[in-house]
Structure formats: C-alpha cells, structure tokens
Amino acid sequence: MPIYHIAFPADWDAAKSAGSYTFSSKGRTLAEEGFIHASQASQVAWVANRFYSEDDGLILLVIDPDRLVSKVRYEPAPGVDLPFPHIYGPINPDAVTGVLPLERGPDGKFQFAA
C-alpha cells in the first residue's frame, strides 16, 4: 500500500537531480525534523488543509514503502486516530511511483481520494 508526501514541484525537481529527496514538510528539512512526514491515503486531505491551506501548485508523491532505502515507522500523533508514516532518511526517487497534482475542490479545500 502506497504512502504519500505533499511536496512543492521545485523541491521534487531538485531531488530528482540530486538523487534524494530531503524535505520533511513545509519549510523543514529532514536534518531539522529528523524524519520526512508522510500520510496514509485517508490523511492526505486533512494534512493539506491543515498545514498547506495557503499554498497552491502542490504535488503529491506516491511512494512505495518497499522501494525506500530509508526506514518507515508508523507513529501516533495527538488527536489523530491513524498513525502517520514517518520516513527516517531521504526518499530515493525510484521509490516514487507517481506524482499527482494536489487539487482543491469547489469549496476551495484540498481533496484526495486514492
């Protein structure tokens, strides 16, 4: 089952050239955070609307956890039922099996259905 990471296109483009993706979340690097934030499919829209509501042009990296060279841990977050996947190391580009636009619905909120 894939996991997802919300990204800015320029960061993803740079990662493909560099050979690894090292942004954790909006404005934070892997080095600063200690891991890369990811989501299960049902968590994507919630994360996007909570933390990226002011941003447009976002993309969603579709990641195959079995292809990652870095370890994934599912960890709880306060007030959330499902644990979030956290990637403890860089994302190797060949683990990304798809790149999708993260789009808003008619109400202006981000929507995602896997």
Secondary structure, DSSP 4 states (H G I P E B T S, - for coil): --EEEEE-HHHHHHHHHHT-B-EEETTEEHHHHSSEE-B-GGGHHHHHHHHSTT--S-EEEEE-GGG-SSEEEEE--TT-SSPEEEEESPBPGGGEEEEEE--B-TTSSB----
